[in-house]
Amino acid sequence: MNKERLKELFSGEENVSELAKKIGINRAYSYNFRNGNFNSVGSDILEKIAKYFGKPVGYFFDGEERDTVKYENRAVKASEYSPAGIPLIPLDAMAGFGKGEFQIMEYECERYVVPMFIGAEFLIPVKGSSMIPKYNSGDVVACKRLQLNDIFFQWNKVYVLDTSQGALVKRIKKGKDDDHILIVSDNEQYEPFELHKSQINGVALVIGVIRLE
């Protein structure tokens, strides 16, 4: 995120307290933005600021143009990285996402703008130690949903599976035949097991991770 652009907008206003009221945000945010005393901005707040100043959300991120985001040396339109933010879904709410029930939950979740996760449709927290050292409990992974009726697994990739056992964040390998997949934990203390594809209600590919120290 380009902090200077946000700082510049708030530095141009004499009364930041009044400005906060007009935008609809806490005045403490205004003072922090004016002083550059912040590390990140919630998507809801960023959207309000962008709307007030008549800027696209992409304006606040580096890019070849102010309505684009720089991503892996290419310009990406702001709309490509979900300017409204990516919903953070509790892991225990994931069961049923392949049946359409999950879609309802998106509207009740907090959303975050993460420009580098192009194509991500939702974020979920990792719980437990089964995927250590790749993912630790408390990490947040970004996921992209896949069509179950036309799924092509990339062996050794990490997926989120909606199964009869609940939502699983696991590495997938080739099973004993075309009807099975092998569910593997990166933590060697957990034994791998076979899963029949008919037990899978939904699939999402893990495309990134946020790790909190």
Secondary structure, DSSP 8 states (H G I E B T S, - for coil): --HHHHHHHHHT-S-HHHHHHHHTS-HHHHHHHHHT--S---HHHHHHHHHHHT--GGGGS-SSSTTEEEETTEEEEGGGG-TT-EEB--GGG-TTGGGTTHHHHHTTS-EE--TT-TT--EEEE--SSTTTTTS-TT-EEEEEEE-GGG----TT-EEEEEETTEEEEEEEEE-SSTTEEEEE-SSTTS--EEEEGGGEEEEEEEEEEE---
